[in-house]
Structures are given as structure tokens and as C-alpha cells.
Amino acid sequence: MSLRPLRIAPASLLDEVLAVTRQSLPAPEVVNKLHDNSVLGQVLAAGLRTVINEPRIAEPALRQSFESAGRSAVHQLERYLNTLGTIAAAAPLMGLFGTVVGMIEIFGSQAPTGGGSNPALLAHGISVALYNTAFGLIIAIPSLMFYRYFRGLVDQMALTLELAAERMVPHLMRFSVRDNA
């Protein structure tokens, strides 16, 4: 839900911002609305605020402002990926742990003397113990697939944010007051 493209980077937002700022910098209320629009809006608003607050800004400082906002945005996009990756990595281990504990129980319950072992009960106990491994894999495989899918989606969105910021830098530098020394 948190990685919907409309919520992250609406398709026409950059063009709209470029159109609004073609002649002059927008009012603070407009920048605040942009910030609240989406993650891309947050990044673009950070650049606009930087130019509004520092009219004599140099290009490297503006790029740094965009980079900081982008880093924060990507961190926000990745916030649930660690949990999903941990589930994908830990689920097979938890299943294996359950299987090992089950096997210890099975072999511990077999009578060591007197021929009290029943091969049919032993086989049944082993099959029940292996369910733990199966359940671990049932959880791990889809988790890993979703983790990889969402990881790629976040990388794609990060690139979108980066390209938008790159496009905004020269546009905003037109508003920078340069010293004529």
C-alpha cells in the first residue's frame, strides 16, 4: 500500500511543478501543498524551499539539498523491506528448528532396550516433524519473492526521484541571485 506509484511519484507532478515555477518561485503555501502531495513532492519541495530560503545558493548546495531529501525519501520507502527480508530469511530456520526439536522428541521417546521400537510410529513421527520445515518454506518462499519485487520497486522509484531532482536543479538555478564580482 505504501509503494503505490500515485502516492510516491505521480506521473505529471514534475511537469506541473516546472510549469508553476516557469516565471517565479511559488508561495510557501503552494510549496507546503506540494510537500503533502507525495514523496516526489517532498523532494521537490525541499529544493524549492532551499532556493526560497537561500537566494544566493550555489549549485552544489542545491544538489546537496535534493540529495538529502532524496535519501530521506528512500529511507521512508524502504521502511518495511527489512521486516519482509527478515521473515524470508528466518522462516526456513524456524521450520528447521521445529523439525530438529521434533526429531529429538521422536528419538528420545523410542525405547532403548527390549525391542519397544515401532518403525511405523517412528516414520509417522518423522513425517509430522517435517511439517515444520514445510511450513517454514511456505512462509519463506513468497516472502522472498515479495521482498525482491518490492526491493526492485523501491530502486525504480528512487531512480525516478533522482532524475526529477536532476531535472529541477538547472531550472531552479535560474532563480539564484549570483554575485557579479
N, C-alpha and C positions, 0 to 999 in steps of 0.2 A: 504494500500500500504506500509506503513512504518513498518508493522509487518510481512512481508514475511520472511519465515524461511531462505531462502538463503541470505537475507540481514542481518539477525540477527545472526544466528549461522549455517554456512554451515556445513554439516554433517562430512566432512573429515578434517576440518580445525585443530582441536585439534591434530589428529594423524599426520598431516603434520608438525605441529609445534614441536611435540615431536620428530619426525624423524630428522628435521633440527637441533634441539638442542641436539641431542644424544651425539655428541662428543664435541661441543663447543658452546658458545653463538654466535648468529648471528651478522652481521654487522648492524650498525644503519640504513642503507638504507633498509635492509630486515625488520627490526622492524617497520620502517615507512610504508612500504608496507602492513605489517600485520595490523597495526593500521587502514589503509584506507580500508581494506578488508571488515570488518563487525563490528557489535557491539561486538561479541565474540573476534574478532581480536583486538579491542580496549582494552578489559580487559586483554587479554594475553600479548599484547604489554606493558601494564603498568607494569606487573610483570617482563617481560624481561628487561625493562628499569631500574627498581628498582635494579635488580641484577647486571646489567651492571654498573650502577652509584655507587652502594654501594657493592663492592665485599665482604665485611665483614658483610653483613646483617644477622641478626638473623631471625629465622623462624617466630616469632610473627610479626616482622616488615614487612616481605614479605606478610604474610597473611593480614595485615592491608592495604598494598598497593593494593592487589587484592580486598579487601572488599570495599575500597574507589572507585576504578574503577568500581566495580560491582554496587555500589549504584548510581553512576553517570549514568551508562548504563541503569539501571532500571528506573531511573527518565526520561531519554530520551525516553524509550519505553512507559511510561505512559503519555506522554505529551498531547495526545488528549483525553484521557479517561475522564478527568474531564469535558470537554465540553460535551461529549456524555452523561455522567451521569447527568449533569445539565439539558440538554434538556429532558431526560427521566423523571426527577423529576418535571420540571417546566411546561411541556406541558399540563398535565391534569389540573393544577392550572390555567393556562391561559385560557383553554377551559371553566372551571368553572366560571372564572371571566367574560368571554364573555356571558355566559348563564345568570349569575346574572344581568349583565347590561341590557341584552335583556329583561329579566323578569320585571325589574324595568320600562323599557320603555313601555312594554305592559300594565302593570297595571296602570301606570301613564296616559296612553292615553285613558283609559276607562272612560266614563262619570260617575261622581259620583251620579248625580241626573237625573231624567227624563227618566230613562229606556233606555238610549242610548247604553247599552252594547249589543254586538252581540257575542253570545257564539261561533259561527263559526269563527269569526275573532280572538277571544281570543285563541281558540285552534290552529289556524294556526300560530299565533304569538308565542305561546309556542313551537310549533314544530320547527319553524325557530330558535328560541333562543337555543334550544337543539343541533342544529348543531354545535355550538361552542364546546360543551362537546365532541361530536363525533369526531370532527377534532383534538381536543387535545389528545384524546385517540388513534387516528390513528397515531399520531406522537409519542406518549409516548411508546406504546407497542413495536413497532420494535426497538426504541431507547434503551429501557431497555434490550431487547433481545441481541442486538449487544453489548451493554455495558458489559453485563455479559459474553458473548462469548469472547470479546477482553480482559476482565479482566483475564479470565482463561488462555488465550493465553499468556499474559504477565507474569502471575505467572509461567507457564510452561517454558517459555524462561528464566526467572530469575533463576529457578532451574537448567536449562541447563548451564547457565553461572557459577553458583556456583559450580556445580560438575566439570566443566572444570578447574576452578581455584584450586579446591581441588586436582585435579589430577596433576596440574602443580607445586604445592608447593614442594613436595618432589623431583620432577625432577629437579627443579631449585636450590634447596638447595645443590645439588651435586657440583654446581659451586661456592658456597660460600666459601671464604677463612676463615678458622677457626683458631683462636689463639691457639697455643699449649702451654698453660701455666700450 
